[in-house]
């Protein structure tokens, strides 16, 4: 069996990214290991692939912070309680780009992370 273990997200600063993903989105810090002038920082939403937060260290990487998917929704945070998580995230100051809507596949709303990457908060429809 194979699975996707990590997805790299280029960030401006490790600590501000940790505050957003752990405090704002409720992710769990899995690992934060110094590696010389870098850190190995992994956060998880609880299931599926985890995020490897990689601090940009070149101009080229810095230019991609917040626009890793060309303005499209590139990340999907699924939940079993949309209203709970939407309220938590809103109270933290997460910027939603639309009001929640119901689609055939579930309840969804697009939000931006602290850098402008677009995410879906999604509670899948029950089968």
C-alpha positions as CSV (number, residue, x, y, z in Angstrom):
1,X,0.0,0.0,0.0
2,X,1.2,3.5,-0.8
3,X,0.1,6.9,0.5
4,X,1.2,10.5,0.3
5,X,3.0,11.4,3.5
6,X,4.0,15.0,3.2
7,X,3.3,18.1,1.0
8,X,5.7,21.0,1.1
9,X,4.3,24.5,1.7
10,X,6.7,27.3,1.3
11,X,6.3,29.9,4.1
12,X,7.8,33.2,4.9
13,X,8.6,32.4,8.5
14,X,8.4,29.1,10.5
15,X,7.0,30.7,13.7
16,X,4.3,32.8,12.1
17,X,3.2,29.8,10.0
18,X,3.1,27.6,13.1
19,X,0.9,30.1,14.9
20,X,-1.5,30.2,11.9
21,X,-1.7,26.4,11.3
22,X,-1.7,25.3,14.9
23,X,-3.5,28.1,16.7
24,X,-5.8,29.2,13.8
25,X,-6.6,26.0,12.0
26,X,-6.2,23.6,14.8
27,X,-3.4,21.5,13.2
28,X,-1.1,19.5,15.5
29,X,2.7,20.1,15.5
30,X,4.2,16.8,14.6
31,X,7.9,17.7,14.5
32,X,10.1,20.8,14.8
33,X,13.7,19.8,14.5
34,X,16.6,22.2,13.9
35,X,18.8,21.3,11.0
36,X,21.6,23.9,11.0
37,X,20.2,27.1,9.5
38,X,16.9,25.4,8.6
39,X,14.2,23.5,10.5
40,X,12.2,20.4,9.7
41,X,8.7,21.5,10.7
42,X,5.7,19.2,10.1
43,X,2.1,19.9,11.0
44,X,-0.9,17.6,10.6
45,X,-4.7,18.1,10.5
46,X,-5.1,14.5,11.8
47,X,-5.4,12.4,8.7
48,X,-4.1,12.2,5.2
49,X,-0.9,14.0,4.1
50,X,0.9,16.3,6.6
51,X,2.3,19.7,5.7
52,X,6.1,20.2,5.7
53,X,6.5,24.0,6.4
54,X,9.6,25.1,4.4
55,X,10.8,28.6,5.1
56,X,11.8,30.3,1.8
57,X,15.5,31.0,1.6
58,X,16.0,32.3,-1.9
59,X,14.3,35.1,-3.9
60,X,12.7,32.6,-6.2
61,X,11.1,30.7,-3.3
62,X,10.1,34.0,-1.6
63,X,8.3,35.0,-4.8
64,X,6.1,31.9,-4.6
65,X,5.0,32.2,-1.0
66,X,1.2,32.6,-1.1
67,X,0.8,31.7,-4.7
68,X,2.0,28.1,-5.0
69,X,-1.0,27.1,-7.1
70,X,-1.4,30.1,-9.4
71,X,-4.5,31.5,-7.5
72,X,-6.5,28.3,-7.6
73,X,-7.6,26.4,-4.5
74,X,-4.7,24.1,-3.9
75,X,-5.4,22.7,-0.4
76,X,-8.5,21.0,1.0
77,X,-9.2,20.8,4.8
78,X,-12.0,18.3,5.4
79,X,-14.0,18.3,8.6
80,X,-16.8,16.4,10.2
81,X,-18.3,19.6,11.7
82,X,-18.2,22.5,9.3
83,X,-19.9,25.0,11.5
84,X,-17.6,24.4,14.5
85,X,-14.4,24.7,12.4
86,X,-15.7,27.7,10.4
87,X,-16.5,29.5,13.7
88,X,-13.1,28.7,15.2
89,X,-11.3,29.9,12.2
90,X,-13.4,33.0,11.8
91,X,-12.8,34.0,15.4
92,X,-9.0,33.6,14.9
93,X,-9.2,36.0,11.9
94,X,-9.0,33.5,9.0
95,X,-10.2,35.3,5.9
96,X,-13.0,33.5,4.1
97,X,-13.5,34.6,0.5
98,X,-17.2,33.5,0.4
99,X,-20.1,32.6,2.6
100,X,-20.4,28.8,3.2
101,X,-22.4,27.0,0.5
102,X,-24.0,23.6,0.1
103,X,-22.9,21.7,-3.0
104,X,-23.7,18.1,-4.0
105,X,-20.3,17.0,-2.6
106,X,-20.8,18.8,0.7
107,X,-20.7,22.1,2.6
108,X,-17.8,24.2,1.5
109,X,-16.2,27.7,1.7
110,X,-12.9,29.0,0.3
111,X,-10.5,30.7,2.7
112,X,-7.0,32.0,2.5
113,X,-4.1,31.1,4.7
114,X,-1.9,33.8,6.1
115,X,0.0,34.1,2.8
116,X,-2.9,34.1,0.4
117,X,-2.9,30.4,-0.6
118,X,-6.5,29.3,-1.2
119,X,-8.0,26.4,0.7
120,X,-11.4,24.8,0.8
121,X,-12.9,24.0,4.2
122,X,-15.1,21.1,3.3
123,X,-17.5,18.9,5.1
124,X,-18.2,16.0,2.6
125,X,-21.9,15.1,2.0
126,X,-23.0,12.0,3.7
127,X,-23.3,9.0,1.4
